[in-house]
């Protein structure tokens, strides 16, 4: 947890927003491991040399806000801030803007505005690493869906196959259309249920066949809905075309690497354009080009 040379951290921001629908892993962590999370925050504050830590939690979690506020009263410099429910507020740049009204410049990290952003799960892991000498071997995973028999949050060993989680939740529903690794907005469909749980697996969602079909692909009607909804101020309709045509220099110039892959453009498009898919491919290709150029 090193601050780059020449930079100074002023705030430690803890992300307890969990703005994706369906996911509740961080919510349960805050309720059940609040004291440990706050100890982990104190350790991070000492390591970073900061005197202020802010825990941002959306106001649809009033029990977590109340619980952590009571606990934070005993920790110097730690405060809990309720936030308006707004997707994708869990992204670090949006969270910084919401909490301290500072904007991270394009292509830069939060330390440029004096911030370090970590998740509540990271804070728990810091506590366990320092106080218990325990490596990161498990995490909480949400497994849910409309027809799942036993939706739950489970503490899962990293490396556990997804199929084991599904069996523990009552088995695969007969009307399953897709199994999603992550949330409904930013998650990716799995094609192999033997895929392992990783440190970034926040949830496994089982969608029914009725929930999964994509709308028929139509021509872009230039309605600009994707432009107005993009939290990063990008032009998704343009970037999708540039990415599809492999015009990578233009993708870079139009700031495709700033895309956080929130899926808002994909969700709102009335023409059913696969904007998020095209942006992801474009980002991967543009990132490779930038790395090769630098190397």
C-alpha positions as CSV (number, residue, x, y, z in Angstrom):
1,X,0.0,0.0,0.0
2,X,2.5,2.5,-1.3
3,X,1.7,6.1,-2.3
4,X,3.7,7.0,-5.5
5,X,6.7,9.3,-5.0
6,X,5.7,12.9,-5.2
7,X,2.0,12.2,-4.4
8,X,0.2,12.7,-1.1
9,X,-2.9,10.9,0.1
10,X,-5.4,13.0,2.0
11,X,-8.4,10.7,2.1
12,X,-9.0,7.0,2.4
13,X,-12.4,6.3,0.8
14,X,-14.1,3.0,1.5
15,X,-16.5,1.8,-1.1
16,X,-19.6,0.3,0.6
17,X,-22.0,1.4,-2.2
18,X,-22.6,-1.9,-3.9
19,X,-24.8,-0.2,-6.5
20,X,-25.3,-3.2,-8.8
21,X,-28.8,-4.8,-8.6
22,X,-29.0,-8.2,-7.0
23,X,-25.6,-8.2,-5.2
24,X,-25.7,-8.1,-1.4
25,X,-22.3,-9.5,-0.5
26,X,-20.8,-6.2,0.8
27,X,-24.0,-5.4,2.6
28,X,-23.8,-8.6,4.6
29,X,-20.1,-8.0,5.3
30,X,-20.8,-4.6,6.7
31,X,-23.5,-6.0,9.0
32,X,-21.6,-9.0,10.2
33,X,-18.0,-7.9,10.1
34,X,-18.3,-4.2,10.9
35,X,-15.8,-4.1,13.7
36,X,-13.2,-6.0,11.7
37,X,-13.7,-3.7,8.7
38,X,-13.1,-0.7,10.9
39,X,-9.9,-2.2,12.3
40,X,-8.8,-2.8,8.7
41,X,-9.6,0.8,7.8
42,X,-7.5,2.0,10.8
43,X,-4.6,-0.1,9.6
44,X,-4.9,1.3,6.1
45,X,-5.0,4.9,7.4
46,X,-1.7,4.3,9.3
47,X,-0.1,2.7,6.3
48,X,-1.1,5.6,4.0
49,X,-0.4,8.4,6.6
50,X,-3.9,9.8,6.3
51,X,-6.1,11.2,9.0
52,X,-9.5,11.0,7.3
53,X,-11.4,8.0,6.1
54,X,-14.9,8.1,4.6
55,X,-17.1,5.1,4.2
56,X,-19.7,5.7,1.4
57,X,-22.9,3.7,1.6
58,X,-26.0,4.1,-0.5
59,X,-29.1,5.0,1.4
60,X,-30.9,1.8,0.5
61,X,-28.8,0.1,3.2
62,X,-30.0,2.0,6.3
63,X,-29.2,-0.9,8.6
64,X,-25.6,-1.0,7.5
65,X,-25.3,2.9,7.7
66,X,-26.6,2.9,11.3
67,X,-24.5,-0.1,12.3
68,X,-21.2,1.4,11.0
69,X,-22.0,4.9,12.3
70,X,-22.2,3.5,15.8
71,X,-19.0,1.6,15.4
72,X,-17.1,4.4,13.7
73,X,-17.8,6.7,16.7
74,X,-15.0,4.9,18.4
75,X,-12.5,5.4,15.6
76,X,-10.8,8.8,15.1
77,X,-11.1,10.3,11.7
78,X,-13.5,7.7,10.3
79,X,-17.0,8.8,9.1
80,X,-19.9,7.2,7.3
81,X,-21.6,9.1,4.5
82,X,-25.1,8.0,3.2
83,X,-25.3,8.5,-0.5
84,X,-28.2,8.8,-3.0
85,X,-29.0,5.5,-4.7
86,X,-27.5,6.0,-8.2
87,X,-25.9,3.6,-10.6
88,X,-22.9,3.4,-11.2
89,X,-21.9,5.3,-8.1
90,X,-19.7,2.3,-6.9
91,X,-17.0,3.2,-9.5
92,X,-14.1,5.0,-7.8
93,X,-14.2,8.2,-9.8
94,X,-17.9,8.6,-9.3
95,X,-17.6,7.8,-5.6
96,X,-14.8,10.4,-5.1
97,X,-17.0,13.0,-6.9
98,X,-20.0,12.2,-4.7
99,X,-18.1,12.2,-1.4
100,X,-15.6,15.1,-1.7
101,X,-16.5,16.7,-5.0
102,X,-13.1,16.2,-6.7
103,X,-12.8,15.0,-10.3
104,X,-10.1,12.5,-11.3
105,X,-8.5,13.6,-14.6
106,X,-8.9,11.4,-17.6
107,X,-6.4,8.6,-17.6
108,X,-5.3,9.3,-14.0
109,X,-5.7,7.5,-10.7
110,X,-7.5,8.7,-7.6
111,X,-4.1,9.6,-6.0
112,X,-4.0,12.6,-8.4
113,X,-6.7,14.2,-6.3
114,X,-5.4,12.9,-2.9
115,X,-7.5,9.8,-2.6
116,X,-7.0,6.1,-2.2
117,X,-10.2,4.0,-2.7
118,X,-10.7,0.5,-1.3
119,X,-13.7,-1.8,-0.9
120,X,-15.1,-3.0,2.4
121,X,-14.0,-6.5,1.4
122,X,-10.5,-5.2,1.0
123,X,-10.6,-3.6,4.4
124,X,-11.7,-7.0,6.0
125,X,-8.8,-8.7,4.1
126,X,-6.3,-6.2,5.5
127,X,-7.6,-6.8,9.0
128,X,-7.2,-10.6,8.6
129,X,-3.8,-10.3,7.0
130,X,-2.3,-8.1,9.7
131,X,-4.2,-9.3,12.8
132,X,-4.5,-13.0,11.9
133,X,-1.7,-13.6,9.5
134,X,-4.4,-15.0,7.1
135,X,-3.9,-14.7,3.3
136,X,-6.8,-14.0,1.0
137,X,-8.2,-17.5,0.6
138,X,-12.0,-16.8,0.7
139,X,-14.6,-14.2,0.0
140,X,-18.4,-13.6,0.3
141,X,-20.3,-14.4,-2.9
142,X,-24.0,-13.7,-3.6
143,X,-25.8,-16.5,-5.4
144,X,-29.3,-15.5,-6.5
145,X,-31.9,-15.5,-9.2
146,X,-35.7,-15.5,-9.5
147,X,-36.1,-19.3,-9.5
148,X,-33.1,-20.2,-7.3
149,X,-34.3,-22.4,-4.4
150,X,-31.9,-21.1,-1.8
151,X,-30.6,-17.6,-2.7
152,X,-27.8,-16.7,-0.3
153,X,-24.5,-15.0,0.5
154,X,-21.8,-17.6,1.3
155,X,-18.2,-17.4,2.4
156,X,-16.5,-19.3,-0.4
157,X,-12.9,-20.5,-0.8
158,X,-11.2,-19.0,-3.8
159,X,-10.9,-21.7,-6.5
160,X,-14.3,-23.3,-5.7
161,X,-16.1,-24.3,-8.9
162,X,-19.3,-22.3,-9.6
163,X,-21.1,-25.6,-10.0
164,X,-20.5,-26.3,-6.3
165,X,-22.2,-23.0,-5.3
166,X,-25.2,-23.8,-7.5
167,X,-25.6,-27.2,-5.9
168,X,-25.5,-25.6,-2.5
169,X,-28.2,-23.2,-3.5
170,X,-30.6,-26.1,-4.5
171,X,-29.3,-27.0,-7.9
172,X,-29.7,-25.5,-11.4
173,X,-33.3,-24.3,-12.1
174,X,-34.9,-26.0,-15.1
175,X,-35.7,-22.7,-16.8
176,X,-32.1,-21.3,-16.6
177,X,-31.1,-19.2,-19.6
178,X,-27.7,-17.8,-18.5
179,X,-25.4,-18.0,-15.5
180,X,-23.7,-14.6,-15.0
181,X,-20.4,-14.0,-13.1
182,X,-20.9,-10.7,-11.4
183,X,-23.8,-8.3,-11.4
184,X,-26.6,-7.9,-14.1
185,X,-25.0,-4.8,-15.5
186,X,-21.3,-5.5,-15.6
187,X,-21.2,-9.3,-15.2
188,X,-20.2,-11.7,-18.0
189,X,-22.0,-15.0,-19.0
190,X,-20.2,-18.2,-18.0
191,X,-19.9,-21.0,-20.6
192,X,-18.4,-23.4,-18.1
193,X,-19.7,-24.0,-14.7
194,X,-16.4,-25.5,-13.6
195,X,-15.0,-22.0,-13.7
196,X,-13.5,-21.1,-10.3
197,X,-14.5,-18.4,-7.8
198,X,-11.7,-15.7,-7.9
199,X,-11.0,-12.8,-5.6
200,X,-13.1,-10.6,-7.9
201,X,-16.2,-12.8,-7.9
202,X,-18.9,-10.7,-6.2
203,X,-21.9,-12.8,-7.3
204,X,-23.3,-15.6,-9.4
205,X,-26.6,-14.8,-11.0
206,X,-28.9,-17.3,-12.6
207,X,-31.2,-15.7,-15.2
208,X,-34.3,-17.5,-16.6
209,X,-34.8,-17.9,-20.3
210,X,-37.4,-15.2,-20.3
211,X,-34.8,-12.7,-18.8
212,X,-32.0,-13.5,-21.2
213,X,-33.0,-12.9,-24.9
214,X,-31.5,-9.9,-26.5
215,X,-33.8,-7.5,-28.5
216,X,-33.4,-7.7,-32.3
217,X,-30.5,-5.7,-33.6
218,X,-31.5,-2.5,-35.4
219,X,-29.8,0.5,-36.9
220,X,-28.6,3.3,-34.7
221,X,-31.2,6.1,-34.8
222,X,-28.8,8.8,-33.4
223,X,-31.1,9.4,-30.4
224,X,-28.0,10.2,-28.2
225,X,-29.4,8.3,-25.2
226,X,-26.1,6.5,-24.8
227,X,-24.2,9.8,-24.9
228,X,-26.4,11.5,-22.2
229,X,-26.3,8.5,-19.8
230,X,-22.5,7.8,-20.0
231,X,-21.1,8.6,-16.6
232,X,-17.7,9.3,-18.1
233,X,-18.9,11.7,-20.8
234,X,-18.0,9.4,-23.7
235,X,-19.7,8.9,-27.0
236,X,-20.5,5.1,-26.9
237,X,-22.2,5.0,-30.4
238,X,-19.0,6.4,-32.0
239,X,-16.6,4.3,-30.0
240,X,-18.5,1.2,-30.8
241,X,-18.2,1.9,-34.5
242,X,-14.5,2.7,-34.2
243,X,-13.8,-0.4,-32.2
244,X,-15.7,-2.5,-34.7
245,X,-13.6,-1.1,-37.6
246,X,-10.4,-1.5,-35.5
247,X,-9.6,2.2,-35.8
248,X,-7.6,2.0,-32.6
249,X,-5.8,5.3,-32.7
250,X,-9.1,7.1,-33.0
251,X,-10.5,4.9,-30.2
252,X,-7.6,6.2,-28.0
253,X,-8.2,9.8,-29.0
254,X,-11.9,9.5,-28.1
255,X,-10.9,8.1,-24.6
256,X,-12.1,4.6,-24.9
257,X,-9.8,3.6,-22.1
258,X,-11.9,5.8,-19.7
259,X,-14.9,3.5,-20.2
260,X,-15.7,1.7,-16.9
261,X,-17.8,-0.9,-18.7
262,X,-20.9,0.0,-16.6
263,X,-23.3,-1.1,-19.3
264,X,-25.6,1.9,-19.0
265,X,-25.3,2.6,-22.8
266,X,-26.1,-1.0,-23.7
267,X,-29.1,-1.0,-21.3
268,X,-30.7,2.2,-22.6
269,X,-30.1,1.7,-26.4
270,X,-33.6,1.5,-28.1
271,X,-32.0,-0.2,-31.1
272,X,-30.5,-3.1,-29.1
273,X,-27.0,-2.3,-30.2
274,X,-24.3,-4.4,-28.4
275,X,-22.5,-1.3,-27.2
276,X,-20.9,-2.8,-24.1
277,X,-19.6,-5.8,-26.0
278,X,-18.0,-3.6,-28.7
279,X,-16.5,-1.2,-26.1
280,X,-14.9,-4.1,-24.2
281,X,-13.3,-5.5,-27.4
282,X,-12.2,-2.0,-28.4
283,X,-10.7,-1.4,-25.0
284,X,-8.8,-4.7,-25.0
285,X,-7.3,-4.0,-28.5
286,X,-6.5,-0.3,-27.7
287,X,-4.9,-1.3,-24.4
288,X,-2.7,-3.8,-26.2
289,X,-1.7,-1.2,-28.8
290,X,-0.8,1.3,-26.0
291,X,1.3,-1.3,-24.1
292,X,3.2,-2.4,-27.3
293,X,3.9,1.2,-28.1
294,X,5.2,1.9,-24.6
295,X,7.4,-1.3,-24.7
